[in-house]
Every structure is written in C-alpha cells, then in structure tokens.
Amino acid sequence: MRDPLPRNPDPAADATPDAAHHTHPARQSASNLLQYEHYFSSGSYDRRYPAPNARMLRLARTLLPPAGHLIDFGCGSGRYLLALRERARLVAGFDICHAALGCLRHNVMAHPRGVPVHILGPDPESLERHVAHHGGADLVLCLFGVLSHVEGRRARREMLRRLAGLLRPGTGRILLSVPNRHRRFRREQRLAEPGTEEIRYLRQVEGGTIELSYRLFDPESLAEELAEAGLEIERIGAESLLPEAQVAGSRHLRGLDARIAPHIPARFGYGLAAVVRPCATAPEGTAT
C-alpha cells in the first residue's frame, strides 16, 4: 500500500525555534476539562464529529500490525478506537473526561463486534498498569488536537514522554495530529498576548458556549516540542484539507478529502498528522 505520509528522514532539520501551570502529564487544565465534560455530556461533540477522518483511519490501519496492541489516548467516545477493533488483538481507550468515558462505554455496548475494549481513566496511572500487565503498544493514537488542549509546554512535554513510555520498544509508533497554525484561528492568534503559545476560542454547544485553550503548531514547532520529549517525526503530512467537522459529517466530503489530503504539503493542511517515534538517542534527562 502507498505510504500515506511523506517521510522525514532528518527530523532535526525541521526543529527550528518557534514562537500554565504545571500539570500532570496526562491532564488538561481544569478549565478545559470542565468545558469538555459539558461538550460530551450534551452530545454536542458526537453530533459535530460523528465519524472518523477516513485518511487518519486508513493511516492508523497501515501502522497497526494484524493482531496488534492499540492504545487510543484521549479516545473520547471512541470514533477511531471502535473502527480499529477488528484489526487489533488488544484495544485500550484512555480519557480523563468522565462524560467521554461514559459515551465510550455506551458505544462499546452498542457495537459489540470485535475484541473487548479496555476502558482506562480518568486516572492516568491506569495506563501504566495496563502496559505493565499487557506490554507496550504497537500503536498509540493521540489525535485531533488532544496534545493541543494541554496547557503549558512543560505539561505537554511530560505528556509526550508518557506516551513514549506506552510503546512497544523498538517498533511502537505514535500517530499524532494537531491543529495547523497557518489554517486555524487566525483572528485569535492576532489577539493573543505576545509570547503566549496558546490561544483561546469559543465553541457553541447545546445549552450555551464553552471556551477552550489550544496550542497551534506548524511542522517546525511540533518537531521542536517532540524533540524536547525525546521523540522525532518519522513522517508528516496534512491531516485533512477540509475542516474536521465537514470531513466527519459528510461521507462524500470524507471520501473526497481522503483522496486529496495525501497530496498536499503538511503546512497547507487543516491539521498536521505525524508518525512519531522515540529518538535513537534521547536528550539528557529525557525518559523514553
């Protein structure tokens, strides 16, 4: 099968400089978490994103070996996890949002086909217990801006190190996607205070409006933050050309986007999609 993302043989070449409080590496800010509890419990999230991005799902299938071990970090209600169950031997979904985990349990029961799903969270230590018992994952998903909702560079670095620790040594990979600063929230970027890495944006949901923080990336700043955590980009491309809500909500647009997005440069994508691996030699003091 054709490689869906162009390879990046020298990630260090992209790692040029760009330019909260300390949190647990798997923890969003308290504000973001409360907002997401409402986002999921109201049903607004699943109505906005009812299906997986076909391009990302195809890429995940190429990375997950038959009878492989999959961990979906920030799984939400399981739109990727459930679609990959039949390929995997072992599937686990982790989230810190109680409402999201409740939606996932409901969806797993409603779609029983495939291997059982290990539902982990909201305690991040459940991830380490899972890996200690079952071994490292062949593929860890961290999709659609999960990393970007973690406030503070230090907290994101700790989270990335945690993800690296979930991998099968030598062969495990992370499939990561983040919002592209060249395409997203330009007005919010102009209004942000100088030197601030995160922007804040509003989302209309059932019952009102929520406000969320978001770290926007370009290929260079993503490579830089990954390198600080002892990780490097193996391949990078566009997550999609069209906005995610359009891709998720329309079968026609989903198929069209899946055909077009592989052929556009990463920096023109609505989001950035990267296949990530531990560096051969991690920076001093970095746990991998």
N, C-alpha and C positions, 0 to 999 in steps of 0.2 A: 504494500500500500504506500502511496506517495506520502512523504513526510509532510505533515500539515503545517509545521513551523520551520522557518529557516534556522539553520544552526548558527550559533555564536561561538566560534572556536576560541576567541580570546575575550572572555567577559571583562577582563581588566581594562581593555581598551575603551569600554563604554563607561567605566566607573569614574566619570568626571564630576566634580562637586556641583551641587545644585542647591541653588537657593536664590504642661500637663503633669501632669503629676506622675509620679512613679506608680505603676500599677502592676498587678500580677500579669505575667506574660500572656496569659490567655484571656485577660479581662478587658473589656471595653470600659470607657468612662461610665460612671454611674448614670450620667445624663443620657448617654447613648443607649445604655441597656434599658432604662425605663421607657425610652421612646420606642425601642424595638419590641418591648413587651406589648405595648399598645398596637404597634404595627401588625404583629402576628395575631394577637387575640381578637382584633377587629375583623380579621380576614382580609384586610386591605393588601397585605403583601402577596398572598397567593392569588388574589384577583389580578394584581398588577403583573406578576411573574408566574403564570400558570404552568409553564413548561420549560425544560432546559434549553439552553442555546445549543442548536444542533452541531455547530462547529466544535464547541468545547466538549460536548458529549462524545463526538467522534474522536477527538484527540485523546480524551480520557480512555476510551476503549483501546486505542493503539498503545497506550502506556501501561495499561493494566494487563499483566500476563494472564492467560487462562488459569482459572483456579487460583487467582492471586488474592492478596490481602489488601483491602481498601479501607482507608480512614477518610471520612469527609469532615473536615474541621470547619466549624461554622456552617453546619449542614442545613440549618433552617428546618423547613418542613419536608426536606428530602427529595427535591426535584431532580437532583443528579444521582444521589445515592440509590434511589429506587430504580432508576433506569439502568443502573450498572449491576444490580443484584445477581442477574442470571449469569454474568460473566465471572463473578468472583467466587472464591471459596469461603472468604471471611469478610464481612462488611461491618463497619462501625461508623456511627454518626455521632458527632460531638457538637454541642452548642451550650452557651451559658444562659440562653434565654429560655425561661420556663415555658412561656407560651409557644415558642417554636418547637420545643421538645414534645409538648402536648399535641401539636399538629402532626409531628412526625409519628408519634405512637398511633394516632388515628389513621394516618395514611398507610403505615405498615400493616395494620389490621385489615384495612380495606383492600390492600393489594398483597395477598399472602404469597404469591408466586415468587420463587427464588429462595436463596439461603436466608436464615434468620438474621435480623439486624440487631447488633449490639448497640443500644442507645446509651450514650455516655453524657455526663454532665448533670447539673451545671458545674460541679466540682472539677477543676482542671486535672486534679490528681488521678481522676478515673482514667485518663489517657495513659498515664504511666503504668497503672495497674493492668490495663488492657494489654499493653505491649509486653510487660513483664510476663504475662501469662501466655500470650499468643505469639510473641515475636514481632519483629518490625514489619512495617507495611511496605508493600511493593509500590503503592501509590498513595500519597496524601493529597487530597483536594483542599485548596484554600481559595475559593472562587468568588467572583463578583464583589470585590471590594471588602472582604472580611478584614484583611490586613489594614485597609484604609480607615476603618472605623475604630482602630486602636489609637488612642491619643498619646502623643509623645514618642519621640524617636527611640528612647531607651526602652519603653514598653514594647514597641514594635520589634526591636532587636531581640528582646527576651522571648517574645512570641515566636519569632523565626527560629531561634535556637531550639525552642521546644519542638517545633515541627521537625527540625532536622533529627532530633532525638527519637522521633517516632519511626524513622525509616529503617528498612532492611539494610544492613551495612553493605556498601559497595554497589548495590543495584537499585535501591529505592530512589524514587523521584517525587518531587512536589510539583503539582500543577497549580499555578498561581495566576490570578487575574486581578488587576487593579484599574481604577479609572485613569484615563489619559488627560493630563492637564491641558494639552493642546486642543481638546474637544469638549471638555466638560467645565461647566460653572465659571465661565469667563468673567461674568459680572461679579460673582462672589470673590474671585481672585483679585479683581481690581479693588474691591472694598476691604480686603483683608489687611490687617496691620502689617507693615514691613517686617520681614524676618519671620513671620508666622508660617509654619509648614501646613497647618490645617485650615480649611475654610469651614464655614457653617452654612447649611442650606435648609430650606423648608420643604416639607412634603405633605401634601393634602391626603388625609386618610379619613376613613369613616369616623365621624364623631369629632373632627377637628383637624388641627395642624400639628405636626411634630417637627422638631428642629434637631438636626444631626450634624456632627462634625465629620470631616472627610479629609483624608490626605490624598492629594492628587499627585500622580507620578508622570515622568517621562522615562524613556528607556535608561537614560544616564542616572537619574536619581534612584530608580529602582535597583539598578546594578550596585550603586553605592551602598544603599541600606542592606542589601543582601550580603555584600562583602563584609560589612561590619559584623554580621552574624555568622560568618564562616561559610557562606553559600555563594554560588555563582550561577549565572544564566547559561544553560546549555542551548536553549533555543528560545527565540522570542518572535512574536508576531502580533497581529491585530486580533483582539478577542471577537470583535464584530465591526462591521461598518455602520450599521443602523443602531439606534438606541435599543437598549436591552428590553425595554417594555414592548417595543414593536416586534422584536425578534421572538420574545417569549409568547406574545399574544396572538400571533398570526402564523399559521402553518405555511402559508405562501411566502411571507417575508422571511420566515425562518429558513426555508429551503434556499431562497434567493441569496440571503446573506451568507449562508454556509458555502455557497459556490463562489462568491465574490471575495469574502474576507481573507482567504488564504493568499490572495494575490496582491494585497496592498501592504505597504510598509507599516511596521508597528506604530510609528508615530502618527499615522493617519487613522488609526482605529478608534472606535468609541471607548474601548478599553484595551489594555495591554495584556497579552497572555504569554506566560513564560513557563518553560520547563526548567526546573531548578534542581541542582544537586549540591551536595557538600563540596567545598573546595578540597583539592588534593592536599593542600597544606593550609590549615585554618590559621587566622591571625592569633597571635599570642593572647592567651586568656580566654579564647573562644571555645565553648563546648559544642561539639558536633555529635 
